[in-house]
Amino acid sequence: MELLGLFASQAAIALDLLQRAREAERALAGDGRLDVVARLAATLSELDEDARPEADRLLDALTAVLKTS
């Protein structure tokens, strides 16, 4: 059961990264200035698991700011 839980956790992380990559691709298709954001998201996705919550909060805040501008 523990092994299955670890697998499920890794699968969830992979799906989250895939979703964020697709969101970045859609954003880039609409506005070239978001290229920097996409590169930032790619860099943050390479961080270790301990830093992921802070990276996710940063991306969420940046997304909110860009949506209001």
mmCIF file of the N, C-alpha and C atoms, coordinates in Angstrom:
data_MODEL
# 
_entry.id   MODEL 
# 
loop_
_atom_site.group_PDB 
_atom_site.id 
_atom_site.type_symbol 
_atom_site.label_atom_id 
_atom_site.label_alt_id 
_atom_site.label_comp_id 
_atom_site.label_asym_id 
_atom_site.label_entity_id 
_atom_site.label_seq_id 
_atom_site.pdbx_PDB_ins_code 
_atom_site.Cartn_x 
_atom_site.Cartn_y 
_atom_site.Cartn_z 
_atom_site.occupancy 
_atom_site.B_iso_or_equiv 
_atom_site.pdbx_formal_charge 
_atom_site.auth_seq_id 
_atom_site.auth_comp_id 
_atom_site.auth_asym_id 
_atom_site.auth_atom_id 
_atom_site.pdbx_PDB_model_num 
ATOM 1   N N  . MET A 1 1  ? 0.822  -1.197 0.000   1.00 0.00 ? 1  MET A N  1 
ATOM 2   C CA . MET A 1 1  ? 0.000  0.000  0.000   1.00 0.00 ? 1  MET A CA 1 
ATOM 3   C C  . MET A 1 1  ? 0.867  1.262  0.000   1.00 0.00 ? 1  MET A C  1 
ATOM 4   N N  . GLU A 1 2  ? 1.972  1.180  0.756   1.00 0.00 ? 2  GLU A N  1 
ATOM 5   C CA . GLU A 1 2  ? 2.859  2.345  0.802   1.00 0.00 ? 2  GLU A CA 1 
ATOM 6   C C  . GLU A 1 2  ? 3.462  2.617  -0.570  1.00 0.00 ? 2  GLU A C  1 
ATOM 7   N N  . LEU A 1 3  ? 3.858  1.568  -1.260  1.00 0.00 ? 3  LEU A N  1 
ATOM 8   C CA . LEU A 1 3  ? 4.421  1.717  -2.597  1.00 0.00 ? 3  LEU A CA 1 
ATOM 9   C C  . LEU A 1 3  ? 3.386  2.287  -3.558  1.00 0.00 ? 3  LEU A C  1 
ATOM 10  N N  . LEU A 1 4  ? 2.178  1.824  -3.452  1.00 0.00 ? 4  LEU A N  1 
ATOM 11  C CA . LEU A 1 4  ? 1.098  2.339  -4.290  1.00 0.00 ? 4  LEU A CA 1 
ATOM 12  C C  . LEU A 1 4  ? 0.861  3.821  -4.006  1.00 0.00 ? 4  LEU A C  1 
ATOM 13  N N  . GLY A 1 5  ? 0.925  4.208  -2.733  1.00 0.00 ? 5  GLY A N  1 
ATOM 14  C CA . GLY A 1 5  ? 0.774  5.614  -2.379  1.00 0.00 ? 5  GLY A CA 1 
ATOM 15  C C  . GLY A 1 5  ? 1.878  6.465  -2.956  1.00 0.00 ? 5  GLY A C  1 
ATOM 16  N N  . LEU A 1 6  ? 3.105  5.967  -2.930  1.00 0.00 ? 6  LEU A N  1 
ATOM 17  C CA . LEU A 1 6  ? 4.226  6.706  -3.527  1.00 0.00 ? 6  LEU A CA 1 
ATOM 18  C C  . LEU A 1 6  ? 4.041  6.862  -5.028  1.00 0.00 ? 6  LEU A C  1 
ATOM 19  N N  . PHE A 1 7  ? 3.610  5.800  -5.681  1.00 0.00 ? 7  PHE A N  1 
ATOM 20  C CA . PHE A 1 7  ? 3.355  5.870  -7.116  1.00 0.00 ? 7  PHE A CA 1 
ATOM 21  C C  . PHE A 1 7  ? 2.269  6.889  -7.432  1.00 0.00 ? 7  PHE A C  1 
ATOM 22  N N  . ALA A 1 8  ? 1.201  6.870  -6.659  1.00 0.00 ? 8  ALA A N  1 
ATOM 23  C CA . ALA A 1 8  ? 0.108  7.819  -6.876  1.00 0.00 ? 8  ALA A CA 1 
ATOM 24  C C  . ALA A 1 8  ? 0.587  9.254  -6.681  1.00 0.00 ? 8  ALA A C  1 
ATOM 25  N N  . SER A 1 9  ? 1.437  9.466  -5.707  1.00 0.00 ? 9  SER A N  1 
ATOM 26  C CA . SER A 1 9  ? 1.974  10.805 -5.462  1.00 0.00 ? 9  SER A CA 1 
ATOM 27  C C  . SER A 1 9  ? 2.807  11.285 -6.646  1.00 0.00 ? 9  SER A C  1 
ATOM 28  N N  . GLN A 1 10 ? 3.656  10.432 -7.167  1.00 0.00 ? 10 GLN A N  1 
ATOM 29  C CA . GLN A 1 10 ? 4.487  10.791 -8.313  1.00 0.00 ? 10 GLN A CA 1 
ATOM 30  C C  . GLN A 1 10 ? 3.627  11.034 -9.556  1.00 0.00 ? 10 GLN A C  1 
ATOM 31  N N  . ALA A 1 11 ? 2.591  10.232 -9.724  1.00 0.00 ? 11 ALA A N  1 
ATOM 32  C CA . ALA A 1 11 ? 1.692  10.420 -10.860 1.00 0.00 ? 11 ALA A CA 1 
ATOM 33  C C  . ALA A 1 11 ? 0.967  11.758 -10.757 1.00 0.00 ? 11 ALA A C  1 
ATOM 34  N N  . ALA A 1 12 ? 0.566  12.135 -9.565  1.00 0.00 ? 12 ALA A N  1 
ATOM 35  C CA . ALA A 1 12 ? -0.111 13.420 -9.364  1.00 0.00 ? 12 ALA A CA 1 
ATOM 36  C C  . ALA A 1 12 ? 0.830  14.581 -9.695  1.00 0.00 ? 12 ALA A C  1 
ATOM 37  N N  . ILE A 1 13 ? 2.081  14.463 -9.299  1.00 0.00 ? 13 ILE A N  1 
ATOM 38  C CA . ILE A 1 13 ? 3.065  15.505 -9.608  1.00 0.00 ? 13 ILE A CA 1 
ATOM 39  C C  . ILE A 1 13 ? 3.253  15.611 -11.118 1.00 0.00 ? 13 ILE A C  1 
ATOM 40  N N  . ALA A 1 14 ? 3.369  14.472 -11.786 1.00 0.00 ? 14 ALA A N  1 
ATOM 41  C CA . ALA A 1 14 ? 3.549  14.475 -13.238 1.00 0.00 ? 14 ALA A CA 1 
ATOM 42  C C  . ALA A 1 14 ? 2.352  15.108 -13.937 1.00 0.00 ? 14 ALA A C  1 
ATOM 43  N N  . LEU A 1 15 ? 1.153  14.794 -13.483 1.00 0.00 ? 15 LEU A N  1 
ATOM 44  C CA . LEU A 1 15 ? -0.046 15.389 -14.087 1.00 0.00 ? 15 LEU A CA 1 
ATOM 45  C C  . LEU A 1 15 ? -0.101 16.888 -13.856 1.00 0.00 ? 15 LEU A C  1 
ATOM 46  N N  . ASP A 1 16 ? 0.305  17.338 -12.674 1.00 0.00 ? 16 ASP A N  1 
ATOM 47  C CA . ASP A 1 16 ? 0.331  18.765 -12.379 1.00 0.00 ? 16 ASP A CA 1 
ATOM 48  C C  . ASP A 1 16 ? 1.308  19.482 -13.302 1.00 0.00 ? 16 ASP A C  1 
ATOM 49  N N  . LEU A 1 17 ? 2.475  18.902 -13.496 1.00 0.00 ? 17 LEU A N  1 
ATOM 50  C CA . LEU A 1 17 ? 3.463  19.508 -14.388 1.00 0.00 ? 17 LEU A CA 1 
ATOM 51  C C  . LEU A 1 17 ? 2.960  19.556 -15.827 1.00 0.00 ? 17 LEU A C  1 
ATOM 52  N N  . LEU A 1 18 ? 2.300  18.495 -16.260 1.00 0.00 ? 18 LEU A N  1 
ATOM 53  C CA . LEU A 1 18 ? 1.742  18.470 -17.606 1.00 0.00 ? 18 LEU A CA 1 
ATOM 54  C C  . LEU A 1 18 ? 0.685  19.555 -17.775 1.00 0.00 ? 18 LEU A C  1 
ATOM 55  N N  . GLN A 1 19 ? -0.173 19.707 -16.779 1.00 0.00 ? 19 GLN A N  1 
ATOM 56  C CA . GLN A 1 19 ? -1.213 20.733 -16.848 1.00 0.00 ? 19 GLN A CA 1 
ATOM 57  C C  . GLN A 1 19 ? -0.595 22.124 -16.913 1.00 0.00 ? 19 GLN A C  1 
ATOM 58  N N  . ARG A 1 20 ? 0.405  22.381 -16.097 1.00 0.00 ? 20 ARG A N  1 
ATOM 59  C CA . ARG A 1 20 ? 1.057  23.687 -16.107 1.00 0.00 ? 20 ARG A CA 1 
ATOM 60  C C  . ARG A 1 20 ? 1.777  23.947 -17.432 1.00 0.00 ? 20 ARG A C  1 
ATOM 61  N N  . ALA A 1 21 ? 2.366  22.918 -18.006 1.00 0.00 ? 21 ALA A N  1 
ATOM 62  C CA . ALA A 1 21 ? 3.030  23.081 -19.301 1.00 0.00 ? 21 ALA A CA 1 
ATOM 63  C C  . ALA A 1 21 ? 2.020  23.424 -20.387 1.00 0.00 ? 21 ALA A C  1 
ATOM 64  N N  . ARG A 1 22 ? 0.880  22.771 -20.352 1.00 0.00 ? 22 ARG A N  1 
ATOM 65  C CA . ARG A 1 22 ? -0.162 23.073 -21.346 1.00 0.00 ? 22 ARG A CA 1 
ATOM 66  C C  . ARG A 1 22 ? -0.712 24.480 -21.158 1.00 0.00 ? 22 ARG A C  1 
ATOM 67  N N  . GLU A 1 23 ? -0.886 24.901 -19.913 1.00 0.00 ? 23 GLU A N  1 
ATOM 68  C CA . GLU A 1 23 ? -1.337 26.272 -19.647 1.00 0.00 ? 23 GLU A CA 1 
ATOM 69  C C  . GLU A 1 23 ? -0.322 27.278 -20.176 1.00 0.00 ? 23 GLU A C  1 
ATOM 70  N N  . ALA A 1 24 ? 0.954  26.994 -19.984 1.00 0.00 ? 24 ALA A N  1 
ATOM 71  C CA . ALA A 1 24 ? 2.007  27.884 -20.484 1.00 0.00 ? 24 ALA A CA 1 
ATOM 72  C C  . ALA A 1 24 ? 1.987  27.949 -22.000 1.00 0.00 ? 24 ALA A C  1 
ATOM 73  N N  . GLU A 1 25 ? 1.782  26.818 -22.660 1.00 0.00 ? 25 GLU A N  1 
ATOM 74  C CA . GLU A 1 25 ? 1.709  26.803 -24.120 1.00 0.00 ? 25 GLU A CA 1 
ATOM 75  C C  . GLU A 1 25 ? 0.529  27.633 -24.615 1.00 0.00 ? 25 GLU A C  1 
ATOM 76  N N  . ARG A 1 26 ? -0.626 27.496 -23.959 1.00 0.00 ? 26 ARG A N  1 
ATOM 77  C CA . ARG A 1 26 ? -1.800 28.290 -24.359 1.00 0.00 ? 26 ARG A CA 1 
ATOM 78  C C  . ARG A 1 26 ? -1.541 29.774 -24.144 1.00 0.00 ? 26 ARG A C  1 
ATOM 79  N N  . ALA A 1 27 ? -0.896 30.110 -23.056 1.00 0.00 ? 27 ALA A N  1 
ATOM 80  C CA . ALA A 1 27 ? -0.603 31.514 -22.771 1.00 0.00 ? 27 ALA A CA 1 
ATOM 81  C C  . ALA A 1 27 ? 0.344  32.076 -23.817 1.00 0.00 ? 27 ALA A C  1 
ATOM 82  N N  . LEU A 1 28 ? 1.329  31.311 -24.195 1.00 0.00 ? 28 LEU A N  1 
ATOM 83  C CA . LEU A 1 28 ? 2.286  31.778 -25.198 1.00 0.00 ? 28 LEU A CA 1 
ATOM 84  C C  . LEU A 1 28 ? 1.627  31.954 -26.549 1.00 0.00 ? 28 LEU A C  1 
ATOM 85  N N  . ALA A 1 29 ? 0.654  31.127 -26.858 1.00 0.00 ? 29 ALA A N  1 
ATOM 86  C CA . ALA A 1 29 ? -0.039 31.251 -28.129 1.00 0.00 ? 29 ALA A CA 1 
ATOM 87  C C  . ALA A 1 29 ? -0.815 32.567 -28.191 1.00 0.00 ? 29 ALA A C  1 
ATOM 88  N N  . GLY A 1 30 ? -1.236 33.064 -27.042 1.00 0.00 ? 30 GLY A N  1 
ATOM 89  C CA . GLY A 1 30 ? -2.030 34.284 -27.008 1.00 0.00 ? 30 GLY A CA 1 
ATOM 90  C C  . GLY A 1 30 ? -1.207 35.553 -26.871 1.00 0.00 ? 30 GLY A C  1 
ATOM 91  N N  . ASP A 1 31 ? -0.031 35.479 -26.263 1.00 0.00 ? 31 ASP A N  1 
ATOM 92  C CA . ASP A 1 31 ? 0.732  36.685 -25.987 1.00 0.00 ? 31 ASP A CA 1 
ATOM 93  C C  . ASP A 1 31 ? 2.209  36.335 -25.843 1.00 0.00 ? 31 ASP A C  1 
ATOM 94  N N  . GLY A 1 32 ? 3.036  36.824 -26.739 1.00 0.00 ? 32 GLY A N  1 
ATOM 95  C CA . GLY A 1 32 ? 4.457  36.525 -26.736 1.00 0.00 ? 32 GLY A CA 1 
ATOM 96  C C  . GLY A 1 32 ? 5.186  37.027 -25.512 1.00 0.00 ? 32 GLY A C  1 
ATOM 97  N N  . ARG A 1 33 ? 4.669  38.029 -24.822 1.00 0.00 ? 33 ARG A N  1 
ATOM 98  C CA . ARG A 1 33 ? 5.366  38.564 -23.649 1.00 0.00 ? 33 ARG A CA 1 
ATOM 99  C C  . ARG A 1 33 ? 5.385  37.581 -22.494 1.00 0.00 ? 33 ARG A C  1 
ATOM 100 N N  . LEU A 1 34 ? 4.567  36.550 -22.581 1.00 0.00 ? 34 LEU A N  1 
ATOM 101 C CA . LEU A 1 34 ? 4.519  35.562 -21.519 1.00 0.00 ? 34 LEU A CA 1 
ATOM 102 C C  . LEU A 1 34 ? 5.603  34.495 -21.663 1.00 0.00 ? 34 LEU A C  1 
ATOM 103 N N  . ASP A 1 35 ? 6.475  34.672 -22.640 1.00 0.00 ? 35 ASP A N  1 
ATOM 104 C CA . ASP A 1 35 ? 7.585  33.741 -22.810 1.00 0.00 ? 35 ASP A CA 1 
ATOM 105 C C  . ASP A 1 35 ? 8.429  33.672 -21.546 1.00 0.00 ? 35 ASP A C  1 
ATOM 106 N N  . VAL A 1 36 ? 8.625  34.798 -20.908 1.00 0.00 ? 36 VAL A N  1 
ATOM 107 C CA . VAL A 1 36 ? 9.402  34.835 -19.674 1.00 0.00 ? 36 VAL A CA 1 
ATOM 108 C C  . VAL A 1 36 ? 8.714  34.018 -18.588 1.00 0.00 ? 36 VAL A C  1 
ATOM 109 N N  . VAL A 1 37 ? 7.411  34.127 -18.508 1.00 0.00 ? 37 VAL A N  1 
ATOM 110 C CA . VAL A 1 37 ? 6.656  33.374 -17.505 1.00 0.00 ? 37 VAL A CA 1 
ATOM 111 C C  . VAL A 1 37 ? 6.775  31.875 -17.767 1.00 0.00 ? 37 VAL A C  1 
ATOM 112 N N  . ALA A 1 38 ? 6.712  31.482 -19.024 1.00 0.00 ? 38 ALA A N  1 
ATOM 113 C CA . ALA A 1 38 ? 6.826  30.065 -19.362 1.00 0.00 ? 38 ALA A CA 1 
ATOM 114 C C  . ALA A 1 38 ? 8.205  29.528 -18.989 1.00 0.00 ? 38 ALA A C  1 
ATOM 115 N N  . ARG A 1 39 ? 9.239  30.315 -19.249 1.00 0.00 ? 39 ARG A N  1 
ATOM 116 C CA . ARG A 1 39 ? 10.587 29.877 -18.873 1.00 0.00 ? 39 ARG A CA 1 
ATOM 117 C C  . ARG A 1 39 ? 10.724 29.801 -17.363 1.00 0.00 ? 39 ARG A C  1 
ATOM 118 N N  . LEU A 1 40 ? 10.120 30.744 -16.668 1.00 0.00 ? 40 LEU A N  1 
ATOM 119 C CA . LEU A 1 40 ? 10.141 30.716 -15.204 1.00 0.00 ? 40 LEU A CA 1 
ATOM 120 C C  . LEU A 1 40 ? 9.420  29.479 -14.679 1.00 0.00 ? 40 LEU A C  1 
ATOM 121 N N  . ALA A 1 41 ? 8.273  29.166 -15.253 1.00 0.00 ? 41 ALA A N  1 
ATOM 122 C CA . ALA A 1 41 ? 7.524  27.979 -14.835 1.00 0.00 ? 41 ALA A CA 1 
ATOM 123 C C  . ALA A 1 41 ? 8.336  26.718 -15.076 1.00 0.00 ? 41 ALA A C  1 
ATOM 124 N N  . ALA A 1 42 ? 9.019  26.660 -16.199 1.00 0.00 ? 42 ALA A N  1 
ATOM 125 C CA . ALA A 1 42 ? 9.843  25.486 -16.491 1.00 0.00 ? 42 ALA A CA 1 
ATOM 126 C C  . ALA A 1 42 ? 10.978 25.358 -15.483 1.00 0.00 ? 42 ALA A C  1 
ATOM 127 N N  . THR A 1 43 ? 11.593 26.472 -15.131 1.00 0.00 ? 43 THR A N  1 
ATOM 128 C CA . THR A 1 43 ? 12.682 26.446 -14.154 1.00 0.00 ? 43 THR A CA 1 
ATOM 129 C C  . THR A 1 43 ? 12.167 26.024 -12.782 1.00 0.00 ? 43 THR A C  1 
ATOM 130 N N  . LEU A 1 44 ? 11.029 26.581 -12.384 1.00 0.00 ? 44 LEU A N  1 
ATOM 131 C CA . LEU A 1 44 ? 10.462 26.246 -11.081 1.00 0.00 ? 44 LEU A CA 1 
ATOM 132 C C  . LEU A 1 44 ? 10.033 24.786 -11.004 1.00 0.00 ? 44 LEU A C  1 
ATOM 133 N N  . SER A 1 45 ? 9.618  24.228 -12.136 1.00 0.00 ? 45 SER A N  1 
ATOM 134 C CA . SER A 1 45 ? 9.183  22.829 -12.124 1.00 0.00 ? 45 SER A CA 1 
ATOM 135 C C  . SER A 1 45 ? 10.340 21.878 -11.856 1.00 0.00 ? 45 SER A C  1 
ATOM 136 N N  . GLU A 1 46 ? 11.570 22.352 -12.031 1.00 0.00 ? 46 GLU A N  1 
ATOM 137 C CA . GLU A 1 46 ? 12.745 21.516 -11.793 1.00 0.00 ? 46 GLU A CA 1 
ATOM 138 C C  . GLU A 1 46 ? 13.212 21.555 -10.336 1.00 0.00 ? 46 GLU A C  1 
ATOM 139 N N  . LEU A 1 47 ? 12.575 22.373 -9.510  1.00 0.00 ? 47 LEU A N  1 
ATOM 140 C CA . LEU A 1 47 ? 12.956 22.451 -8.101  1.00 0.00 ? 47 LEU A CA 1 
ATOM 141 C C  . LEU A 1 47 ? 12.609 21.160 -7.377  1.00 0.00 ? 47 LEU A C  1 
ATOM 142 N N  . ASP A 1 48 ? 13.273 20.938 -6.250  1.00 0.00 ? 48 ASP A N  1 
ATOM 143 C CA . ASP A 1 48 ? 12.956 19.732 -5.490  1.00 0.00 ? 48 ASP A CA 1 
ATOM 144 C C  . ASP A 1 48 ? 11.576 19.864 -4.851  1.00 0.00 ? 48 ASP A C  1 
ATOM 145 N N  . GLU A 1 49 ? 11.066 18.755 -4.377  1.00 0.00 ? 49 GLU A N  1 
ATOM 146 C CA . GLU A 1 49 ? 9.692  18.695 -3.877  1.00 0.00 ? 49 GLU A CA 1 
ATOM 147 C C  . GLU A 1 49 ? 9.454  19.609 -2.675  1.00 0.00 ? 49 GLU A C  1 
ATOM 148 N N  . ASP A 1 50 ? 10.484 19.862 -1.870  1.00 0.00 ? 50 ASP A N  1 
ATOM 149 C CA . ASP A 1 50 ? 10.335 20.735 -0.703  1.00 0.00 ? 50 ASP A CA 1 
ATOM 150 C C  . ASP A 1 50 ? 10.064 22.183 -1.105  1.00 0.00 ? 50 ASP A C  1 
ATOM 151 N N  . ALA A 1 51 ? 10.596 22.604 -2.247  1.00 0.00 ? 51 ALA A N  1 
ATOM 152 C CA . ALA A 1 51 ? 10.424 23.983 -2.696  1.00 0.00 ? 51 ALA A CA 1 
ATOM 153 C C  . ALA A 1 51 ? 9.176  24.168 -3.556  1.00 0.00 ? 51 ALA A C  1 
ATOM 154 N N  . ARG A 1 52 ? 8.516  23.065 -3.923  1.00 0.00 ? 52 ARG A N  1 
ATOM 155 C CA . ARG A 1 52 ? 7.373  23.158 -4.827  1.00 0.00 ? 52 ARG A CA 1 
ATOM 156 C C  . ARG A 1 52 ? 6.225  24.038 -4.313  1.00 0.00 ? 52 ARG A C  1 
ATOM 157 N N  . PRO A 1 53 ? 5.827  23.970 -3.032  1.00 0.00 ? 53 PRO A N  1 
ATOM 158 C CA . PRO A 1 53 ? 4.716  24.823 -2.591  1.00 0.00 ? 53 PRO A CA 1 
ATOM 159 C C  . PRO A 1 53 ? 4.992  26.324 -2.792  1.00 0.00 ? 53 PRO A C  1 
ATOM 160 N N  . GLU A 1 54 ? 6.213  26.760 -2.501  1.00 0.00 ? 54 GLU A N  1 
ATOM 161 C CA . GLU A 1 54 ? 6.552  28.166 -2.703  1.00 0.00 ? 54 GLU A CA 1 
ATOM 162 C C  . GLU A 1 54 ? 6.549  28.517 -4.187  1.00 0.00 ? 54 GLU A C  1 
ATOM 163 N N  . ALA A 1 55 ? 7.054  27.612 -5.010  1.00 0.00 ? 55 ALA A N  1 
ATOM 164 C CA . ALA A 1 55 ? 7.076  27.848 -6.455  1.00 0.00 ? 55 ALA A CA 1 
ATOM 165 C C  . ALA A 1 55 ? 5.657  27.933 -7.003  1.00 0.00 ? 55 ALA A C  1 
ATOM 166 N N  . ASP A 1 56 ? 4.776  27.055 -6.538  1.00 0.00 ? 56 ASP A N  1 
ATOM 167 C CA . ASP A 1 56 ? 3.383  27.089 -6.986  1.00 0.00 ? 56 ASP A CA 1 
ATOM 168 C C  . ASP A 1 56 ? 2.700  28.394 -6.582  1.00 0.00 ? 56 ASP A C  1 
ATOM 169 N N  . ARG A 1 57 ? 2.979  28.864 -5.354  1.00 0.00 ? 57 ARG A N  1 
ATOM 170 C CA . ARG A 1 57 ? 2.389  30.134 -4.913  1.00 0.00 ? 57 ARG A CA 1 
ATOM 171 C C  . ARG A 1 57 ? 2.903  31.292 -5.771  1.00 0.00 ? 57 ARG A C  1 
ATOM 172 N N  . LEU A 1 58 ? 4.183  31.264 -6.113  1.00 0.00 ? 58 LEU A N  1 
ATOM 173 C CA . LEU A 1 58 ? 4.752  32.306 -6.964  1.00 0.00 ? 58 LEU A CA 1 
ATOM 174 C C  . LEU A 1 58 ? 4.079  32.314 -8.329  1.00 0.00 ? 58 LEU A C  1 
ATOM 175 N N  . LEU A 1 59 ? 3.922  31.137 -8.938  1.00 0.00 ? 59 LEU A N  1 
ATOM 176 C CA . LEU A 1 59 ? 3.267  31.063 -10.243 1.00 0.00 ? 59 LEU A CA 1 
ATOM 177 C C  . LEU A 1 59 ? 1.814  31.513 -10.177 1.00 0.00 ? 59 LEU A C  1 
ATOM 178 N N  . ASP A 1 60 ? 1.114  31.125 -9.114  1.00 0.00 ? 60 ASP A N  1 
ATOM 179 C CA . ASP A 1 60 ? -0.282 31.542 -8.963  1.00 0.00 ? 60 ASP A CA 1 
ATOM 180 C C  . ASP A 1 60 ? -0.394 33.057 -8.821  1.00 0.00 ? 60 ASP A C  1 
ATOM 181 N N  . ALA A 1 61 ? 0.500  33.657 -8.033  1.00 0.00 ? 61 ALA A N  1 
ATOM 182 C CA . ALA A 1 61 ? 0.477  35.112 -7.863  1.00 0.00 ? 61 ALA A CA 1 
ATOM 183 C C  . ALA A 1 61 ? 0.807  35.833 -9.168  1.00 0.00 ? 61 ALA A C  1 
ATOM 184 N N  . LEU A 1 62 ? 1.773  35.309 -9.889  1.00 0.00 ? 62 LEU A N  1 
ATOM 185 C CA . LEU A 1 62 ? 2.145  35.925 -11.164 1.00 0.00 ? 62 LEU A CA 1 
ATOM 186 C C  . LEU A 1 62 ? 1.006  35.820 -12.172 1.00 0.00 ? 62 LEU A C  1 
ATOM 187 N N  . THR A 1 63 ? 0.341  34.678 -12.197 1.00 0.00 ? 63 THR A N  1 
ATOM 188 C CA . THR A 1 63 ? -0.802 34.503 -13.076 1.00 0.00 ? 63 THR A CA 1 
ATOM 189 C C  . THR A 1 63 ? -1.908 35.491 -12.740 1.00 0.00 ? 63 THR A C  1 
ATOM 190 N N  . ALA A 1 64 ? -2.174 35.672 -11.460 1.00 0.00 ? 64 ALA A N  1 
ATOM 191 C CA . ALA A 1 64 ? -3.221 36.615 -11.045 1.00 0.00 ? 64 ALA A CA 1 
ATOM 192 C C  . ALA A 1 64 ? -2.869 38.038 -11.451 1.00 0.00 ? 64 ALA A C  1 
ATOM 193 N N  . VAL A 1 65 ? -1.624 38.430 -11.304 1.00 0.00 ? 65 VAL A N  1 
ATOM 194 C CA . VAL A 1 65 ? -1.208 39.766 -11.687 1.00 0.00 ? 65 VAL A CA 1 
ATOM 195 C C  . VAL A 1 65 ? -1.358 39.964 -13.191 1.00 0.00 ? 65 VAL A C  1 
ATOM 196 N N  . LEU A 1 66 ? -0.940 38.988 -13.973 1.00 0.00 ? 66 LEU A N  1 
ATOM 197 C CA . LEU A 1 66 ? -1.018 39.119 -15.433 1.00 0.00 ? 66 LEU A CA 1 
ATOM 198 C C  . LEU A 1 66 ? -2.445 39.128 -15.933 1.00 0.00 ? 66 LEU A C  1 
ATOM 199 N N  . LYS A 1 67 ? -3.349 38.451 -15.248 1.00 0.00 ? 67 LYS A N  1 
ATOM 200 C CA . LYS A 1 67 ? -4.754 38.445 -15.666 1.00 0.00 ? 67 LYS A CA 1 
ATOM 201 C C  . LYS A 1 67 ? -5.406 39.803 -15.440 1.00 0.00 ? 67 LYS A C  1 
ATOM 202 N N  . THR A 1 68 ? -4.913 40.563 -14.461 1.00 0.00 ? 68 THR A N  1 
ATOM 203 C CA . THR A 1 68 ? -5.509 41.867 -14.164 1.00 0.00 ? 68 THR A CA 1 
ATOM 204 C C  . THR A 1 68 ? -4.950 42.974 -15.036 1.00 0.00 ? 68 THR A C  1 
ATOM 205 N N  . SER A 1 69 ? -3.825 42.697 -15.696 1.00 0.00 ? 69 SER A N  1 
ATOM 206 C CA . SER A 1 69 ? -3.220 43.764 -16.517 1.00 0.00 ? 69 SER A CA 1 
ATOM 207 C C  . SER A 1 69 ? -3.696 43.738 -17.938 1.00 0.00 ? 69 SER A C  1 
# 
